[in-house]
Amino acid sequence: MTKARADVGVFGGSGFYSFLDNVEEVWIETPYGAPSDKVAIAEIGGRRVAFLPRHGRDHRYPPHKINYRANLWAMKELGVTRIFGPCAAGSLQPHVKPGDFVVCDQFVHRTWGRDDTFFEGPIVTHVSAADPYCGEMRRVAIEQAKRLGLPVHEKGTVVVVQGPRFSTRAESREFRSHGWEVINMTQYPEAYLARELGICYANISLITDYDVGLEDDPTIEPVSHQEVLKVFQANIAKLRELLVACVEALPGERACSCGDAVSQARG
């Protein structure tokens, strides 16, 4: 077990590999193999914050190859009880625009083959995912985004696709028809695994594109990786400012039920 400790965790995504300053880097072994990279730990607002790039800082792991269980276990080993999971994401609805932030409240997973539970027997454990994101952390994120004058949507459903490819037009049309707002490749099983460990988790999606474009606007091209990075980099300072504000504004003690999720999942 590592001697390093942290209170809050942050999983970084595409183009977001430099978040903390004056860091201590630690390598953490887990029962589930190696995490994506070393964990960088620094202090923000009197709290120890651990940052782990989910793809590795050289972006070596595509979404379907990330060792999500190892990443979450590494945070648990550090003593983390709250995690922010910012990510680059696409929009499925015209009113959710590139450059906007969405504090998601639901996910739908369309992935396969990912190790997505810590409970593989012999004790059968069914952890509820009815409300997969921490309400307390979501409230803080929404309040801080508004305080900073950022364009924020207070809720949204993110559909998580397998990757690494982007959607076909037919797939995107289906997702849009359900009324889902956001599309991403990493929110599942990351958010759910945090819940299995009793760790609070909140997603902040930075919208970088319109997936395959907008059907009523032929001038908008389908997403490309280059465009994702371009928009993300243009907004990374805003995201960093928001995350720092969120960490500083978190209540001293948790008042949510995330920590009791497992105790309510067994007979």
N, C-alpha and C positions, 0 to 999 in steps of 0.2 A: 504494500500500500504506500502511495506517495505521501510525503510530508507536506507538500504544497497544498494550500487551501484557497478556495474561492467561494463567493456568495452567489454571484450571478454569472450565467454563461451566455455566450453569443456564438451562434453558428453563422459563419460568413459564406456567401455564395459567389457567383460569377463576378469577377472584377473587384472583389471586396476583401483584399488580403492584408491591408494595412489599416488597422483600426485602433490599436492601443499604442501608447508611447511608453518608453522606459519599462520595458517588459522583462519578465523572468520567463524563460521557456523551459517547459518540462515535457518529458516523454512518459507516457503512461501505458503500462501493459494492462490488458484486460483479458478476461476469460473467453472473449469472443474474437480475439485476434488484435491486430494493430488498428488504431484509429487512423484517420486520414492524414494526420500530421502531428507535430508537436503542438502543445497547448501554450499559448502566450497569456501570461497573467500580469495584470497591472491594477492600479487603484483608480477608481472614479467615484467622486463624491463620498469618500470614506468607505467604499465597498470594494472588495477584491473581485475583479471581473476576469473571467477566463474566455479567451477567444480561440475558436478552432475553425479553420477553413474546411468546410465539409467536402470540397473537391480536392483538398490538398492545395498548398499555396502555389504549386506549379500546374494546377488544374489537371492532374493526372487521372483522376477517377471520374468517369462519366456517371450520370445519376443512378443507373441501375447497378453500378459496381461499388458504390459507396458502402462502407461497412457501418451502417447506421447503428447497430447494436454496440459496436466498440466505441463509437463517438459518444453515444449517450452514457455508456458505462464510465467512460473517462470523466465526464462531467460529474457523475455521481461520486466517483472516487475522490474528486476534489472537494466534495461537500456542497456542490451547487444545488440550490433548491428552486431557482427560477432561470428559465432560458428564453432569450429572444432569438427567433429564427428568421431574420430578414432574408429576402430572396428576390432575385429578378423574376418577373412573371409577365405573362401576356394577358391582354384584355379580351374578353369575349363579348363585351357590350359597348355600344358607342359612347355612352355617358362616362365610362371609365377610361380615361385618356392616358396616353404615355406621359410619364412624369408625375402621375397621381400615386398616392399611397392607399393601400387597402389593408385594413386591420381585419383579417378574415375571422369568421366565427364558425365556419363549417368547412369540411373537406369531403370530396368524393374520390375514392382511389380507383384508378384504372391501370394498376400496375400488376406485375406477376413475377414470381420467383424471388422476391426479396424476403430476407429473414426479418419477419415483422412482429416477433413476440419474444419475450424472455421466458415465457411460461410454456414449456414443452413437456410437462408432466414431471413426476407422477401425480402432482396435485393439480386438478383442473381449475383454472382461474379464468374468469370471464370479466375483463375490465370494461366498464361502460365507456363508450365513445360518443354518447349522445351530445355532449358539449365538449368537444375535443380541445378547445383552447381556453386558457385561464381567463375568466371574466374580470378578475381584478387587474391582471396585467394588460388586458385589452383596454380597459377603462383608462389606465395610465397612458397608454400609447395614443389613444384618441385625444385625450386632454392635452398632451404635450404637443401633438401635431397641430392642433388648433391654436395653441398658444404661440407656436412658432410661425403660424400663418401658412402652413403647408396644405396642399390640396389633399384631403383625406376622406375616404369612404369608411363609415363606421362599422360596416359589416360586409361580408361577401363570402360566397362559396368558391373554393378553389378546387378544380378538378386536377388530379395528379396523374399525369400520363407517364408511360414507361421511359420514353427517351431511348437513346439520345436524339432520335429524329423528332422533327416537329410534326404537327397535325396535317392530315389531308384536309381539303376543303369540306368533304363530307363529314369527317369527324368533328371539325370545328363547328359546323352547322348544327350537328346533334347537341354538342355541349351548350351552344348558345340557346338552342330551343328549350332547354331545361331552365333557363334563367340564370345559369351559373355565370359568375362575373370574371373569374380569374383562372388561368391555366399555368401549371408549373410541373416540374419533374421531381422535386425532392421533399415536398411536404409530407408525403407518406413513404415510409413509416416513421419519419423523424418525430412528428408531433405525437403520434400514438405511443411510441416507445417511451417518451418522456412521461406520459401519463401512467404507463405501467410501473415506472420507477417512483411515482409520487412527486414528480418534478413539475412545477408550473411551466407552461409553455405558451408563448404568444408569437404569432406570425405577423410580420410587417412586409407586405408585398409591394415592391416598387415596380410599377407598370412600365415596361420598356417597349411594347409593341401591341399590335392588334391581331396577333396570331397569324391567320391567313389573309388578313386585310378586312375591309368592310365591304359587304355586298353592294351597298348603294354608293360607294365611292371607289371607282376603279383606279384612282391615282395612288391609293395606299397599297403598297406592295406587301406580300407575305413576309413573315419574320425571317431574319437571317441572324446568325450568331454575331456577325460584325455590328449589326444594328443594335442588338441587345447590349453589347459592351459599350457602344457609343452613347446610348441614352443613359445607361447605368453610370458610366463615368461622369456624365454631365450632371448627375444628381447625387453623386456619392457624398459630397460635402453635406448636403441636406440630410441624407440618411444617417451619416455619422453624428450630426448635431442632434437629430431626433433620438438616436439610441443613447447618447450621453444624457440627454434630458430625461429619458425614461428611466435609466438606471438611478439617477439622482432622485427621481420623484417616487420611486417604489416605497410603499409603507415599510416600516421597520420589521413588522411581523406579518406573516401571511394570514389573511382572514377568509381565504377560499377553502374549498373542499378537495383540492387537487391531491393533497398529501394523504387523503383517506381513500383514494380510488381503489387500491388493492384490497384494503380491509373490507370493503363493501362488495368484493368480487368473489368471495368464497363462502360456502355454506358453513 
